[in-house]
Amino acid sequence: MYIDAENQFSDAQALSGAAATVGENVLDLGVAQSIGNGEPMCVMYSVLVAADQGDGDEAYTFEVEYASNAAQSTGRQLMGSRVFEAGTPTAPAQDADLLVEGFKFFIPIPPTTDLEDEQFLGIRTTLAGTTPTITFDAVLMPMSMVDATVDYASGFTIT
C-alpha cells in the first residue's frame, strides 16, 4: 500500500505513560471544511509495537478531531473514536488484546456541515493506567481503500 506522507498523522509514533498526545502531523485544510463529505474518508491506524497490558488497568483511546489551530488546542471537535481496555473492557471499549503488532483499525470521518468544521484535522491518543505503551502509524485514506490495506515485504530486489 502506498502512503502519501502529507496524509500521515503519525509515523512509528511511540507513546508511553498516562497522557493525551496529538499526532506528529495535522492536515491543514486551508479553511474550515469537511473532508467527510463526498467520498467517505477514515483514519487507518496500524499497530507497530503491541500495547502493554502488564498491570491489567491500561486503556488506549484513539480520536480523530477537527481543531482551529495546528496544535489542536482550540476549537476541538471530536469526529470519531475507538477505545481499547486491558482486563475486562466496559462498553463501548474493545479488548486491548487486539492491539498487537500488525493489527489495523479504522475511524470513519463522518459527513458534517460547514458550521461543524475547523481548519485542521488531526488525531489524539490518550493512554491511561499504570504502564501503557504503544507504537503505531496513522494515515488518512478513502474508505474505499480499506479492503486494499495489504502489506508487502520490503527490502527485495526486482531484476
C-alpha positions in Angstrom: 0.0 0.0 0.0 1.3 3.5 -0.9 1.0 6.2 1.7 1.1 9.9 1.0 3.3 11.5 3.6 1.1 14.6 3.6 -1.8 12.5 4.8 0.2 10.7 7.5 -0.7 11.8 11.1 1.8 9.5 12.8 4.8 7.6 11.6 6.0 5.0 14.1 4.8 7.3 16.9 5.8 5.7 20.2 3.8 6.7 23.3 4.1 5.7 26.9 2.7 6.8 30.3 -0.7 8.1 31.1 -1.2 11.2 29.0 -3.1 12.6 26.0 -0.9 13.2 22.9 -1.6 14.7 19.5 -0.3 13.1 16.3 3.0 14.1 14.8 1.3 15.9 11.9 -2.0 17.6 11.2 -3.8 18.2 7.9 -4.3 21.9 7.2 -7.5 22.2 5.2 -6.8 25.9 4.4 -10.2 26.9 5.7 -12.8 25.2 7.9 -14.3 22.5 5.7 -15.4 18.9 6.0 -13.5 16.1 4.3 -16.1 13.7 5.4 -18.5 14.8 2.7 -18.1 13.3 -0.8 -16.0 10.1 -0.9 -16.1 8.7 2.6 -12.8 9.0 4.4 -11.2 7.4 7.5 -8.0 7.3 9.5 -6.3 4.0 9.5 -4.2 3.0 12.5 -1.6 0.3 12.2 0.0 -1.1 15.4 3.8 -1.5 15.1 4.6 -2.4 18.7 1.9 -4.1 20.8 0.1 -2.3 23.5 1.3 -3.1 27.1 -1.3 -4.7 29.3 1.1 -5.8 32.1 -0.9 -4.3 35.0 -4.4 -5.0 33.5 -5.6 -1.4 34.0 -4.2 0.1 30.8 -6.6 1.9 28.4 -6.0 3.3 24.9 -8.3 5.9 23.4 -7.8 6.9 19.7 -9.6 10.0 18.4 -10.0 11.9 15.2 -10.7 15.6 15.6 -11.0 19.0 13.9 -9.3 22.0 15.6 -9.0 25.7 14.9 -5.2 25.6 15.3 -2.4 23.3 14.3 -1.5 22.5 17.9 -5.1 21.1 18.3 -5.6 23.1 21.5 -8.5 25.3 20.4 -11.8 24.7 18.7 -11.5 20.9 19.2 -14.4 18.9 17.8 -14.4 15.1 18.1 -15.2 13.3 14.9 -14.8 9.7 15.9 -13.0 7.5 18.4 -12.1 3.9 19.4 -11.3 2.8 22.9 -9.4 -0.4 23.9 -9.1 -1.5 27.6 -7.0 -4.2 29.3 -8.7 -6.7 31.6 -12.4 -6.7 31.2 -13.4 -3.8 28.9 -16.6 -1.9 29.6 -18.8 -1.0 26.7 -18.1 0.6 24.2 -14.5 -0.3 24.7 -12.9 -3.2 22.9 -10.3 -5.6 24.4 -6.8 -4.3 24.3 -5.7 -7.8 23.4 -6.4 -6.7 19.8 -3.6 -4.1 19.9 -0.9 -6.5 18.7 1.8 -5.9 16.1 0.2 -5.8 12.7 -3.4 -5.0 13.9 -5.2 -2.4 11.8 -8.3 -0.5 12.7 -10.2 2.4 11.2 -12.0 5.5 12.4 -14.5 6.9 9.8 -14.8 10.6 9.4 -18.5 11.5 9.3 -20.2 13.9 7.0 -20.6 17.3 8.6 -21.9 20.8 7.9 -19.8 23.9 7.4 -20.7 25.0 11.0 -19.2 21.9 12.5 -15.8 22.0 10.9 -12.4 23.7 11.6 -9.3 24.3 9.6 -7.1 21.4 11.0 -7.8 17.7 11.0 -5.7 15.6 13.4 -5.6 12.7 15.8 -5.3 12.5 19.6 -4.3 9.4 21.6 -5.0 9.1 25.3 -3.2 6.5 27.4 -4.3 5.6 30.9 -3.3 3.1 33.6 -0.1 2.1 35.2 2.3 1.2 32.3 0.6 2.0 28.9 2.9 1.9 25.9 2.2 1.5 22.2 3.8 2.4 18.8 1.6 3.0 15.7 1.1 4.6 12.3 -2.0 6.7 11.5 -2.9 7.8 8.0 -5.9 9.5 6.3 -7.3 7.4 3.5 -10.6 6.8 1.5 -12.9 4.2 2.9 -12.9 2.5 -0.5 -9.2 1.6 0.2 -10.0 -0.2 3.5 -10.0 -3.6 1.8 -6.8 -2.8 -0.1 -4.6 -2.4 3.1 -2.3 -5.3 2.2 1.3 -5.1 3.5 4.0 -6.4 1.1 7.5 -7.4 2.0 10.2 -4.7 1.8 13.9 -5.0 1.0 13.5 -7.1 -2.0 15.1 -6.7 -5.4 13.3 -6.7 -8.7 15.5 -7.8 -11.6 
